[in-house]
Amino acid sequence: MTRASLFLAAALIAFSAQAQAAPKAAKPAKPAVAAPVTNAAPGDAYYQAGQAALAKALTVNPRTGKAKNIILFLGDGMGISTVTAGRIYEGQQRGVDGESNSLSFEKLPWTALSKTYSHDTQVTDSAAGITAITTGVKTRNKIIGLTGAAKPESCASEAGTRVETIAELAKAHGLSAGAVTTTRITHATPAGTYAHTAYRDWEGDSDMPAEALSGGCVDIARQLVEAPAGVRLDVAFGGGRSRFLPEAKDGKRADGRDLTAEWLKTPGAAYVTTDAQLAALDPAKTGPVLGLFANEHLPYEVERPILGEGVPTLAAMATKAVDLLSKNPKGYFLLVEGGKIDMGSHLNNAKRTLTETVEFSKAVQAVLEKVNLDETLVIVTADHSHGLVISGYANRNAPILGLAGNEGEPILAGDGKPYTVLSFATGPGGPEGSNLRGDPTKEDTDDVDYHQNATANLPSSAHSGEDVGVFADGPGAYLVHGVVEESFIYQVMRHAYGFDAQ
């Protein structure tokens, strides 16, 4: 054996001896069994409420058939913060938990957000807002029923810019149509169902400049009464008598005409001015109805005990409108506006804003109890939002019209004064000149005439441009989802009726 072979053999013997002496690898230890965790969630009230909500959501099926009727509820200026504050206020007024409360329309199963900018501005006004909703066309602020090619306050620009409304389309297909509002019936939103004008404030002839009159433009009140029978509204309820009557009859018409008398020339037509007359209407025996319950806007609900004698509620007007329109076997379109939600916010008067929101919710509930959702599409939305803000850390169940706080103590701002839960971005509640902000602890923030603070002083609070909610149920309501253009709402209604796109 060579020297090399002897060396290799010795190495192999040594390696073998080391391998035999090496300890065997230990088997991996079994993992320790975790102690059971107690889950308290199933017994929690919020958890159980979520389970119930899920079970209900799983039962919702889209109604894909055609709508015989469509009811469009519009809370003017009713942004998301107004809905939230309104639900809290309504619950607190009933003595229940406001924060977990829901307004009637918040219970509808289909929801979306609507982008409300107009053709020419980031923040829309009611004229452009309602035009988008009722025609599918975004237009310029101050304009009703015309495309964005029209110019505000330009009579000549009305030519060739007219767009058909969903109410007029419904009438053209043999359905009935109506509008109900707490404002003047000639105000921007209700006018959006029947009027076509370059300026929303041309409600009566005395509101129009000589140039517009000589140019052949027609005031909004005349447009309502003089519309051809094939497209004229069958029901029109609200305020605004002054735009229909001559000065001799306590009106504002400069042409001396009594448009209420002209309305009555239609066979079977009726004209009512009180809640009793409204209630007495027999749908089976009544033709088109004009109801004008105030010279200007209807009073706020908080003023009803003093100013509301003979004035119907929004719910009473809406349900009577449904009765009157339902006699048409082909169906109907109805707009119902809570117009003074917006007006309360313009005043920085949150109590008026919230009480009007609650009344609007009552009207929605009253109609929902009356209609068949298998054949009636109900859509609830707003034309724009307002600068209402809910801020601070008030305790759960603290008054929504009270002071912002933290752990029960008011939060003090930089000026050493507390502030209210609700405030506004702009409006008459803002500081003016050298005047400092008032101290809300020295005022009754629940008073009907209390004006919440605003950041910037303006004679009237400005609208705001964030998206608003859309709530729906009935045939075609499943199309209301996601984030949509305000003008898309028209397309949903047209499709639900089964009318072909033009």
PLY file of the C-alpha trace (Angstrom):
ply
format ascii 1.0
element vertex 502
property float x
property float y
property float z
element edge 501
property int vertex1
property int vertex2
end_header
0.00 0.00 0.00
1.39 3.35 -0.91
1.87 6.19 1.52
-1.09 8.08 -0.07
-3.42 5.12 0.25
-2.51 4.68 3.93
-3.29 8.36 4.59
-6.71 8.19 2.84
-7.73 5.06 4.78
-6.82 6.65 8.10
-8.90 9.74 7.25
-11.96 7.66 6.39
-11.70 5.69 9.67
-11.46 8.94 11.67
-14.49 10.51 9.87
-16.56 7.37 10.52
-15.72 7.41 14.23
-16.75 11.11 14.53
-20.05 10.47 12.77
-20.93 7.62 15.10
-20.07 9.69 18.17
-22.14 12.74 17.05
-25.47 13.14 18.87
-28.67 12.63 16.87
-30.61 15.78 15.88
-33.46 16.57 18.26
-37.03 16.31 16.95
-38.84 19.70 16.62
-40.91 20.57 19.68
-44.69 20.60 19.38
-46.13 24.16 19.40
-47.75 25.25 22.61
-51.56 25.31 22.50
-52.84 28.94 22.78
-55.21 29.69 25.58
-58.78 30.30 24.32
-59.61 34.02 23.73
-62.94 35.32 24.97
-64.69 37.37 22.23
-66.98 39.91 23.81
-68.18 41.33 20.50
-71.24 39.08 19.94
-72.81 40.41 23.12
-72.12 44.05 22.25
-75.09 46.16 21.17
-73.21 47.77 18.27
-72.09 44.36 17.02
-75.64 43.02 17.20
-76.96 46.08 15.39
-74.41 45.46 12.66
-75.53 41.85 12.35
-79.15 42.95 12.02
-78.20 45.53 9.40
-76.31 42.91 7.41
-79.23 40.48 7.56
-81.53 43.19 6.25
-79.09 44.21 3.51
-78.89 40.62 2.30
-82.63 40.65 1.64
-82.53 43.69 -0.66
-83.09 42.79 -4.28
-83.09 45.30 -7.13
-86.43 46.11 -8.70
-85.61 45.96 -12.40
-89.07 46.58 -13.83
-90.37 49.87 -15.20
-91.69 52.63 -12.98
-95.26 53.77 -13.42
-94.69 56.73 -11.12
-91.66 58.76 -10.02
-91.53 61.00 -6.97
-88.47 63.23 -6.67
-87.96 64.67 -3.19
-85.51 67.56 -3.05
-84.25 69.02 0.21
-82.91 72.36 -0.95
-79.45 72.95 0.51
-79.64 69.65 2.42
-75.99 68.60 2.51
-74.57 65.63 4.38
-73.90 67.67 7.52
-77.51 68.92 7.49
-78.80 65.35 7.21
-76.57 64.26 10.10
-77.54 67.19 12.31
-81.18 66.71 11.31
-81.21 63.05 12.34
-79.64 63.91 15.71
-82.09 66.76 16.28
-85.11 64.65 15.31
-84.07 61.86 17.66
-83.41 64.23 20.53
-86.80 65.88 20.03
-88.41 62.44 20.41
-86.29 61.61 23.45
-84.28 58.85 21.78
-80.60 58.54 20.94
-80.07 61.11 18.21
-76.69 59.94 17.00
-77.92 56.45 16.04
-81.29 57.74 14.80
-82.26 57.72 11.12
-84.48 60.06 9.13
-87.12 58.40 6.97
-85.19 58.62 3.70
-81.94 57.38 5.25
-83.60 53.97 5.52
-83.94 53.64 1.74
-81.65 50.86 0.49
-79.93 52.46 -2.50
-77.61 55.43 -2.05
-75.07 57.48 -3.96
-73.17 60.74 -3.82
-73.98 63.45 -6.35
-71.42 65.91 -7.74
-73.21 69.25 -7.82
-70.89 71.69 -9.63
-72.61 73.68 -12.37
-71.54 74.39 -15.96
-69.66 77.53 -14.90
-69.01 77.32 -11.15
-67.58 74.97 -8.52
-70.63 75.66 -6.34
-74.08 75.56 -7.92
-77.16 77.56 -7.18
-80.64 76.04 -7.10
-81.48 77.04 -10.68
-78.56 75.20 -12.25
-78.90 72.37 -9.74
-82.52 71.59 -10.50
-81.91 71.96 -14.23
-79.25 69.24 -14.06
-81.60 66.93 -12.16
-84.71 67.48 -14.28
-83.12 67.74 -17.74
-79.82 65.84 -17.61
-78.00 69.01 -18.71
-75.68 71.09 -16.53
-76.16 74.80 -17.08
-74.97 78.12 -15.69
-76.00 79.45 -12.30
-79.21 81.53 -12.35
-80.54 79.72 -15.45
-83.49 77.29 -15.50
-84.34 74.82 -18.27
-81.75 76.05 -20.76
-78.32 74.70 -21.74
-75.05 76.25 -20.71
-75.02 78.13 -24.01
-77.54 80.56 -22.52
-76.28 83.57 -20.58
-77.73 84.72 -17.25
-80.14 87.66 -17.57
-79.86 87.61 -21.37
-83.31 87.26 -22.91
-81.84 86.84 -26.39
-79.78 83.81 -25.28
-82.94 81.80 -24.57
-83.38 81.15 -28.29
-82.29 77.66 -29.27
-81.17 76.64 -25.77
-84.37 75.13 -24.34
-84.17 71.60 -22.88
-87.11 69.34 -22.01
-87.75 68.54 -18.35
-88.59 65.11 -16.97
-92.06 66.47 -16.07
-92.65 67.62 -19.64
-91.37 64.29 -20.95
-93.77 62.45 -18.66
-96.66 64.60 -19.85
-95.72 63.98 -23.48
-96.08 60.24 -22.78
-99.57 60.68 -21.34
-98.63 60.75 -17.64
-99.60 63.45 -15.15
-97.13 65.79 -13.45
-96.97 68.01 -10.40
-94.76 70.13 -8.17
-95.07 70.82 -4.43
-92.92 73.23 -2.44
-92.70 75.31 0.73
-91.34 78.23 -1.32
-93.03 80.27 -4.03
-94.16 77.89 -6.77
-92.23 80.19 -9.13
-88.99 79.79 -7.15
-86.00 78.10 -8.78
-86.54 74.49 -7.76
-90.27 74.04 -8.52
-89.81 76.15 -11.66
-87.29 73.56 -12.78
-90.17 71.23 -13.64
-91.87 73.59 -16.11
-89.97 76.84 -16.76
-87.29 77.86 -19.26
-85.69 81.19 -18.45
-82.36 82.99 -18.58
-82.87 84.35 -15.07
-84.37 82.59 -12.08
-85.61 85.84 -10.52
-87.96 86.61 -13.44
-90.79 85.08 -11.39
-93.35 87.75 -12.33
-93.48 90.47 -14.95
-92.64 93.17 -12.38
-89.39 91.28 -11.67
-88.24 91.66 -15.28
-86.36 94.52 -16.95
-87.97 96.33 -19.87
-85.40 94.82 -22.24
-86.47 91.27 -21.34
-90.16 92.10 -21.68
-89.68 93.81 -25.04
-87.51 90.90 -26.16
-90.46 88.54 -25.77
-89.29 86.66 -22.68
-92.07 85.40 -20.43
-92.11 85.46 -16.64
-92.15 82.17 -14.75
-95.71 82.50 -13.39
-97.06 83.00 -16.90
-95.07 80.01 -18.12
-96.81 77.83 -15.53
-100.32 78.99 -16.47
-99.83 79.41 -20.22
-98.04 76.11 -20.89
-99.77 74.03 -23.58
-102.18 71.49 -22.13
-99.93 68.67 -23.29
-97.12 69.69 -20.92
-98.82 71.85 -18.27
-98.55 70.70 -14.65
-101.65 69.03 -13.25
-100.79 69.96 -9.67
-98.87 73.03 -8.45
-98.79 73.66 -4.68
-96.75 76.26 -2.81
-96.60 79.98 -2.14
-96.14 82.96 -4.44
-99.66 84.33 -4.96
-98.17 87.77 -5.53
-96.66 86.70 -8.87
-100.10 85.61 -10.15
-102.25 88.55 -9.05
-102.40 92.22 -10.07
-101.60 95.02 -7.65
-105.33 95.67 -7.22
-105.63 92.20 -5.64
-102.59 92.52 -3.36
-100.30 91.08 -6.00
-97.25 92.32 -7.86
-98.21 91.86 -11.48
-97.71 95.04 -13.48
-99.71 93.80 -16.47
-102.98 93.78 -14.49
-103.65 90.10 -15.22
-105.11 87.65 -12.72
-103.39 84.39 -13.63
-105.41 82.43 -11.07
-108.58 83.31 -12.98
-106.91 82.28 -16.21
-105.95 78.93 -14.64
-109.62 78.29 -13.88
-110.57 78.56 -17.56
-109.39 74.96 -18.02
-112.38 72.58 -17.61
-112.45 71.04 -14.13
-109.61 73.23 -12.86
-109.46 74.26 -9.21
-107.70 77.01 -7.30
-107.24 76.71 -3.51
-105.62 78.95 -0.93
-106.13 77.24 2.46
-105.44 73.89 4.06
-109.18 73.29 4.47
-109.81 73.85 0.77
-106.92 71.52 -0.05
-108.27 68.77 2.19
-111.74 69.13 0.66
-110.57 68.45 -2.90
-112.10 65.31 -4.36
-109.55 63.76 -6.74
-112.28 61.97 -8.67
-114.00 65.25 -9.51
-111.04 67.62 -9.81
-108.99 68.61 -12.85
-105.71 70.53 -12.67
-105.20 72.22 -9.30
-103.28 75.38 -8.44
-102.74 75.83 -4.72
-101.16 79.09 -3.55
-101.09 79.24 0.24
-99.12 82.46 0.82
-98.28 85.67 -0.99
-94.59 84.81 -0.81
-92.89 81.72 0.69
-94.77 79.56 3.17
-93.81 80.23 6.82
-91.14 78.19 8.58
-92.48 75.32 10.67
-91.23 77.03 13.85
-93.50 79.97 12.93
-96.60 77.82 12.33
-98.24 78.68 15.68
-98.19 82.38 14.73
-98.09 82.58 10.93
-99.32 79.17 9.84
-103.08 79.50 10.10
-104.65 78.00 7.01
-101.29 76.86 5.62
-100.94 73.10 4.89
-97.85 71.16 5.89
-95.49 69.80 3.28
-96.73 66.31 4.08
-100.37 67.36 3.54
-99.55 68.94 0.18
-97.46 65.98 -0.95
-100.00 63.31 -0.05
-102.87 65.25 -1.62
-100.76 65.64 -4.77
-100.28 61.87 -4.88
-104.05 61.38 -4.55
-104.75 63.81 -7.39
-102.09 62.48 -9.74
-102.81 58.81 -9.05
-106.12 58.93 -10.90
-104.15 58.82 -14.17
-103.85 55.09 -14.93
-100.66 55.72 -16.93
-98.82 57.16 -13.93
-97.26 60.46 -12.91
-94.17 62.50 -12.03
-94.09 64.55 -8.83
-91.47 66.90 -7.38
-91.67 67.61 -3.64
-89.32 70.31 -2.34
-88.40 71.17 1.22
-87.30 74.61 0.11
-86.86 76.34 3.45
-84.10 74.02 4.64
-81.87 76.15 2.44
-83.35 79.42 3.66
-82.67 78.58 7.30
-79.04 77.96 6.48
-78.80 81.21 4.51
-79.71 82.91 7.81
-77.14 80.88 9.83
-80.20 79.78 11.78
-79.64 76.10 12.47
-82.89 75.61 14.38
-84.88 76.61 11.31
-82.67 74.46 9.09
-83.12 71.38 11.26
-86.86 71.76 11.90
-87.41 72.11 8.14
-85.28 68.99 7.55
-87.42 67.06 10.04
-90.63 68.25 8.30
-89.17 67.19 4.98
-88.47 63.74 6.44
-92.07 63.56 7.67
-93.32 64.31 4.16
-91.15 61.55 2.72
-92.48 59.10 5.30
-96.10 60.10 4.65
-95.70 59.49 0.93
-93.80 56.22 1.40
-96.73 54.93 3.45
-99.06 55.81 0.60
-97.35 54.48 -2.52
-96.48 51.03 -3.84
-92.71 50.79 -4.27
-93.13 47.97 -6.76
-94.40 50.58 -9.24
-93.14 53.88 -7.82
-89.53 55.08 -7.91
-88.75 57.40 -5.00
-85.56 59.47 -5.11
-84.50 61.81 -2.30
-81.62 64.22 -2.86
-80.46 67.84 -2.65
-79.49 70.34 -5.29
-76.47 71.55 -3.32
-75.00 71.63 0.16
-74.54 74.49 2.62
-71.68 75.65 4.82
-73.03 73.98 7.96
-70.32 72.35 10.07
-70.59 69.91 13.00
-67.47 70.33 15.13
-66.03 69.68 18.57
-66.36 66.77 20.98
-69.67 67.23 22.73
-70.78 64.30 24.85
-73.03 61.67 23.35
-76.64 62.89 23.52
-75.54 66.48 24.17
-77.95 68.95 22.52
-77.04 69.34 18.84
-77.93 73.03 19.17
-75.71 73.37 22.24
-72.03 73.99 22.89
-69.10 71.98 21.60
-67.25 70.31 24.44
-64.72 67.76 25.58
-65.52 65.39 28.46
-68.43 67.56 29.46
-66.56 70.86 29.52
-66.96 73.50 26.80
-64.03 73.87 24.44
-62.64 77.40 24.54
-61.48 78.98 21.30
-58.50 81.32 21.00
-60.62 84.26 22.15
-61.41 82.49 25.41
-65.05 81.81 24.49
-66.75 78.49 23.75
-68.45 77.77 20.45
-71.54 75.88 19.35
-71.57 72.37 17.92
-73.06 73.78 14.72
-71.50 76.70 12.89
-71.30 78.03 9.34
-68.51 78.91 6.98
-70.14 82.18 5.90
-73.18 84.29 6.66
-74.67 86.97 8.90
-73.38 85.17 12.00
-69.79 86.05 11.12
-67.75 88.83 12.77
-68.25 92.22 11.15
-65.82 95.13 11.30
-64.35 95.52 14.77
-67.15 93.56 16.41
-65.84 90.48 18.20
-67.51 87.09 18.23
-70.36 86.82 20.70
-70.22 84.52 23.72
-72.72 81.67 23.19
-72.83 80.96 26.93
-74.63 84.27 27.33
-77.26 83.44 24.71
-79.97 80.82 24.29
-78.55 78.66 21.49
-81.85 76.77 21.27
-83.83 79.94 20.59
-85.75 80.08 17.31
-83.91 83.23 16.26
-80.39 82.32 17.39
-77.82 82.67 14.63
-74.85 80.33 14.80
-71.39 81.82 14.37
-69.84 81.98 10.92
-66.22 82.37 9.90
-66.77 85.11 7.30
-69.54 87.67 7.41
-71.92 87.76 4.46
-75.50 89.05 4.26
-76.56 85.49 3.35
-74.67 82.25 3.86
-73.10 80.88 0.68
-73.81 77.40 -0.65
-71.01 74.85 -0.49
-69.70 72.52 -3.16
-69.21 69.10 -1.59
-71.20 66.12 -2.86
-74.71 65.53 -1.57
-76.54 62.31 -0.83
-78.98 60.49 -3.08
-81.36 57.95 -1.49
-83.71 55.75 -3.49
-86.09 52.78 -3.63
-88.45 51.37 -6.21
-88.03 50.34 -9.86
-84.65 51.46 -11.15
-83.39 52.54 -7.73
-80.52 50.04 -7.97
-78.91 52.42 -10.49
-78.36 54.88 -7.65
-74.92 53.88 -6.41
-71.35 55.16 -6.40
-70.36 58.77 -7.06
-72.40 60.24 -9.90
-72.97 63.50 -11.71
-76.04 65.43 -10.58
-77.30 65.24 -14.16
-77.21 61.43 -13.95
-80.32 61.48 -11.75
-82.34 62.53 -14.80
-81.02 59.53 -16.73
-82.08 57.17 -13.93
-85.61 58.59 -13.98
-85.89 58.51 -17.77
-84.66 54.91 -17.86
-86.97 53.86 -15.03
-89.94 55.13 -17.01
-88.74 53.18 -20.01
-88.57 56.27 -22.20
-86.04 55.93 -25.00
-83.03 58.24 -24.90
-83.19 61.12 -27.34
0 1
1 2
2 3
3 4
4 5
5 6
6 7
7 8
8 9
9 10
10 11
11 12
12 13
13 14
14 15
15 16
16 17
17 18
18 19
19 20
20 21
21 22
22 23
23 24
24 25
25 26
26 27
27 28
28 29
29 30
30 31
31 32
32 33
33 34
34 35
35 36
36 37
37 38
38 39
39 40
40 41
41 42
42 43
43 44
44 45
45 46
46 47
47 48
48 49
49 50
50 51
51 52
52 53
53 54
54 55
55 56
56 57
57 58
58 59
59 60
60 61
61 62
62 63
63 64
64 65
65 66
66 67
67 68
68 69
69 70
70 71
71 72
72 73
73 74
74 75
75 76
76 77
77 78
78 79
79 80
80 81
81 82
82 83
83 84
84 85
85 86
86 87
87 88
88 89
89 90
90 91
91 92
92 93
93 94
94 95
95 96
96 97
97 98
98 99
99 100
100 101
101 102
102 103
103 104
104 105
105 106
106 107
107 108
108 109
109 110
110 111
111 112
112 113
113 114
114 115
115 116
116 117
117 118
118 119
119 120
120 121
121 122
122 123
123 124
124 125
125 126
126 127
127 128
128 129
129 130
130 131
131 132
132 133
133 134
134 135
135 136
136 137
137 138
138 139
139 140
140 141
141 142
142 143
143 144
144 145
145 146
146 147
147 148
148 149
149 150
150 151
151 152
152 153
153 154
154 155
155 156
156 157
157 158
158 159
159 160
160 161
161 162
162 163
163 164
164 165
165 166
166 167
167 168
168 169
169 170
170 171
171 172
172 173
173 174
174 175
175 176
176 177
177 178
178 179
179 180
180 181
181 182
182 183
183 184
184 185
185 186
186 187
187 188
188 189
189 190
190 191
191 192
192 193
193 194
194 195
195 196
196 197
197 198
198 199
199 200
200 201
201 202
202 203
203 204
204 205
205 206
206 207
207 208
208 209
209 210
210 211
211 212
212 213
213 214
214 215
215 216
216 217
217 218
218 219
219 220
220 221
221 222
222 223
223 224
224 225
225 226
226 227
227 228
228 229
229 230
230 231
231 232
232 233
233 234
234 235
235 236
236 237
237 238
238 239
239 240
240 241
241 242
242 243
243 244
244 245
245 246
246 247
247 248
248 249
249 250
250 251
251 252
252 253
253 254
254 255
255 256
256 257
257 258
258 259
259 260
260 261
261 262
262 263
263 264
264 265
265 266
266 267
267 268
268 269
269 270
270 271
271 272
272 273
273 274
274 275
275 276
276 277
277 278
278 279
279 280
280 281
281 282
282 283
283 284
284 285
285 286
286 287
287 288
288 289
289 290
290 291
291 292
292 293
293 294
294 295
295 296
296 297
297 298
298 299
299 300
300 301
301 302
302 303
303 304
304 305
305 306
306 307
307 308
308 309
309 310
310 311
311 312
312 313
313 314
314 315
315 316
316 317
317 318
318 319
319 320
320 321
321 322
322 323
323 324
324 325
325 326
326 327
327 328
328 329
329 330
330 331
331 332
332 333
333 334
334 335
335 336
336 337
337 338
338 339
339 340
340 341
341 342
342 343
343 344
344 345
345 346
346 347
347 348
348 349
349 350
350 351
351 352
352 353
353 354
354 355
355 356
356 357
357 358
358 359
359 360
360 361
361 362
362 363
363 364
364 365
365 366
366 367
367 368
368 369
369 370
370 371
371 372
372 373
373 374
374 375
375 376
376 377
377 378
378 379
379 380
380 381
381 382
382 383
383 384
384 385
385 386
386 387
387 388
388 389
389 390
390 391
391 392
392 393
393 394
394 395
395 396
396 397
397 398
398 399
399 400
400 401
401 402
402 403
403 404
404 405
405 406
406 407
407 408
408 409
409 410
410 411
411 412
412 413
413 414
414 415
415 416
416 417
417 418
418 419
419 420
420 421
421 422
422 423
423 424
424 425
425 426
426 427
427 428
428 429
429 430
430 431
431 432
432 433
433 434
434 435
435 436
436 437
437 438
438 439
439 440
440 441
441 442
442 443
443 444
444 445
445 446
446 447
447 448
448 449
449 450
450 451
451 452
452 453
453 454
454 455
455 456
456 457
457 458
458 459
459 460
460 461
461 462
462 463
463 464
464 465
465 466
466 467
467 468
468 469
469 470
470 471
471 472
472 473
473 474
474 475
475 476
476 477
477 478
478 479
479 480
480 481
481 482
482 483
483 484
484 485
485 486
486 487
487 488
488 489
489 490
490 491
491 492
492 493
493 494
494 495
495 496
496 497
497 498
498 499
499 500
500 501
